[in-house]
């Protein structure tokens, strides 16, 4: 579990603007701080150079920081949360501190810290995350898959469609889940489109065969929307 948590947090850092080697580079990055905001620039420099502990040590709980400064403090806590030598408890603590400074990406970290001991609480963190409308398709996909597993097809469809909108790209895995959700909702035309998109990748041949043993998809080959697919040619006559 430890590896997955740290890997996920690393992806989060990438999404919010870190590079594979942090902000450090041979040429200085242009500052996003206001020209007169010396405090912001100090935090900016520390975070860009991956000096997260030093950045945290500079925090004054009584100070009224600018929004940009708070963003850098949140990033510093996320940087600490992603350290490989953390315990899950330390990761959770750093993620919660990151949230205090508006780093909503920390909800993803809390999800992975919590998911094995309390799956429903972990999903609750993702619901809080998507409520902020992040430019991150991952929480939508996880929530969609969870709702599909609970047979909550309408909720699954909403989350999975949102993931596609955020990602602005097709995912065979997401399209496969959308096929199942929409078929079971009775949206057969949408289901057929998603089925065609998902199976074009050739990744779901095994899953297509498994449909024959799933009573929820009994007679799928007889439906007008699915008769065109060769996968159902030999099953169309079955009830």
N, C-alpha and C positions, 0 to 999 in steps of 0.2 A: 504493500500500500504506500509505503514511504516514497518509492520511486515515482509512482503515479502522481502523488500530491506535488512533489517538487517539479516534475515535468510540466504539470498543468500550470503551476504558478509561473514557470518560465515562459510558457506560451502567453500567459496574461501580461507579463512584462513586455513581451514583443508587441502585443496588441496596443499597449499604451505608449509605445514609443522607444522602448529600450532596444538596443541592438544585441547581437550575439555576444559582444564583448562589453556590454553596457553602453554608456554614452561616450566612453573614452575613445578617442581617435587621434590621429596625427594632427588634424586641423581642428581648431576650436569650433564648437557648435554656436550658431547665433543665439543670443539670449532672447528669451521670451518674456523676461521680467521688464517691468517699467524702468525707465532710465534712472529714476531717483529711488528705486526700491533696492537698497543695498542688502537688506536682509534676504530678500528673494534671491538675489544673485549669489549670495553665500550658500544658500541651500542648493541652488541650481548647480553650482560648481561641485559641491560635495556629491550630489546624486549622479551627475555626469561622470564622475570619477569612481563611482561605486563605493564611495565612502559612507555607507548607510549608517553605520554605528556612530560615526562622527556627526552626521547630520542629525540623528535623533538626540544626541547629547546637547545639541544647540537649542532644542525646543524650550521655550518659555511658556508654561501653561497659562500664564496671565496675559500673554501678548495677543494683540489683535492683528493677526497676519492677513496679508492680502490673499485673494483667492488663488493666485498663481503660486504663492509661497506654500499654501496649504496643499496644493496639488503635488508639489515636490516632496513635502513631508509624507504625504500618502504614498508616493512612489518609494520613498526610503523605507517605509514599513513593509511594503510589498517586497522590496529587495531583500530585507531581512527574513521575511517569511519564506522566501524561496531558497534559503541556504540549506545545503545538504545535511548539515549536522544538527538541524533542529529536531526536537521531539514534536509529535503532533500537538501537544499542549502549547509549545512555544509558537508553532505555526498559527494556531488558532488565536493566540494572544496578539501576535503581530497583525493578523488579518483584521481583528476587531479594532485595533488601533488605526489601521489604514482606513477603515470605514469612518472612524471619527473625523478624519480629514477629507472625507468625500471620495475616497478611492473605491468606488462601487465594484470594481473588478475583484475585490477581496471576497465578495460573495461566492465566487467560483472556488477560491481557496477554502472557504468554510464548508462548501459542499463536499469537497474531497476529503477534508479532515473528518467530516461527520458521517459520510454516507454508509460506512460499514457498521457503525454502532447504532445509528438512528436514521435509516433511509428517508423516512417521512420528514424529519427535521431538516435533513440535507436538501430535499426537494423544496422545502420552504425557503431556504436561502436562495435557491435559483428563482423562485417566484418573486422574491424581493428584488433580485437582480434584473429580471426582465421588466419589472415595473419601472425601472429607470431607462428603459428603451436603449439598451446597449447596442453598439455596432459589433456584435459578437453572436454568431449563429449557434455556438455550442450549447448555451443553456436552453435555448428553444428546442434543440434536437433532443437533449436529455429529457426535458419535460414531456415532449411529445411521445418519446418512446415509453416513458413511465405511464402516461395516460393510456397509451395503446395496450400496455400489458394489463391494465386494470379494466379493459373493455370500455373505457370512456372515449369513444371514437370521435365525438364532436370536439372535445377538448384537445385530443391528439391532433386532429386535423388543423385546428387553429394554431397550435404551437409549431407544427411542422411547416405550415404555410408561411408563418412568420419567419422561420429560419431561412427559408428560400429567399424571402424578400430582403432580409438583412444581408445574406451572403451574396445575393445577386448572381447566383450560379446554380447549376444543377448538381445534385448529389444522388447517385444511384440508390444509396442506402435510404436517404430521406424519401425519395420517390417510391421506393418499395413499401415503406411504412404508410405513405399517403395512399398508395394503391389499396392496401388492406383496410385502412380506416374508411376510405370513401366507398369501397365495395360494401363494407358492413353497415355503412350509413345509407346505402341504396343509391349513392351518387355514381351510377355505373359508367357514365361517359367520362367523368373525371378519373374514376378508377382505371378505366382502360387507357387513358392518356398517361397516367402515372406508371401503369404496368409496362407500357411500351417504352417509356423513358428509362425505367429501371433495368429492364431485361436487355436493352440494347447493349449494355456493358458486358453481358455474358457472365455476370457475377452471381446470378440468382437461379441458375439451373436446378440446383438441389432444392431450393426453397419452392420452386414452381412444382416440382414433383411431390413435395410434402403437402401441397394444397389438396391433393386427392384424398388424403386421410383426415382432412379438417372438414367436419360437417358444415361449418359456417360457409364454406365455399362450394358446397355440393351443387352441381349443375352449372358451374361457371362457364363451361364450354358450350352450353346451350344458349347462353345469353347473346343477343345480337352483337353487343359491343365487343365480345371476346371471340367470336367465331373466326375472325380474321387471323388470330394468332396461331401459328403452327404448334405451339406447345399444347393446345387443347384439341387438336385435330382428332386424336384417338380417344378423347374423353367426351366429345360432344354428344354422343349417343347415350351417355350414362345419365341417370337421374340426378 
